[in-house]
Amino acid sequence: MKPNPKDFLWMAAGAAFFGAIVFVVMNVPHNQTPAARLALKDRKIELVDQMRLALASASEAEKSAVMATTDQDSQIFADQARAATASLEQERAQLGELLGANGSPRENELLAEFSKTLADLERIDHDLLGLAVQNTNLKAYRLAFGPAADILKEADDALAHIISKKADSDSPEDRKVILLADDARISSLRILALLPPHIAEESDQKMDEMEARMAREDRAIRKDLADLAAIKGLAQNSDLATAAARYASFTELRSQILKLSRENTNVRSLAISLNEKRKAMFLCQDALSALEQAIQQEFTSGAAGLTPVNPR
């Protein structure tokens, strides 16, 4: 007899039921009581929660390391971030052991996916934290607004004193002294004003442009000081000597500032934190959520047979 459509429906239903039974059996650990299976499931979820907490702690410490204003604080927070990541790795290993012995293929697959995203996150953190603890931009700011500004003010005061002595004179030579001294003062202040934006700049091209402008102002200052020294009566002038010496010291500090600024460790670490790290963090969080959901959907045995436990 040929089977009718109703027979096909019964056969399909029977096959589906058999497949469900096989799935349940394959996903329930053998030789375990329902209480033991529930405890095992709870332990897996507990480890996932601990991993999520460690991940958040590492991220918070990393951001604190980036935003800290001293080397000591940056190092403390960087160490905290690394410690939280180490804890996360331990918990991941423990979960891997549990899933290796009592996990479904899907759970192990999701843990492998999380492990991959975590490896990317740790690579980013390695570079980010290494930059954050150097604080080269902050050190450049301190030099620019501290010693460099103070020394340049001493040079400016010396040139202003030269000008004050010539202010009441109408002689062409004295007018020339005033013009040269004023030009030197203005150019030196232009250089000082270019330092903060250089320190904050991320683009090498724009830093090149600012340094080129500083170089032009520097050449103008050196020429002004040389022309002043060539004027009769100023070659041995103590104010001019002070101005020249202080400007030379400022030039050395400026070189240090520009070198620190070029390393750009604060700017680079902040950019990584806001971009690469942020994206990697989201991927890790999503992977953990998927893994927890898979564990929540495990089948456990109740008094009336094999039934899925509702997620908490």
Order of alpha helices (4+ residues) and beta strands (2+ residues): alpha-alpha-alpha-alpha-alpha-alpha-alpha-alpha-alpha-alpha-alpha-beta-beta
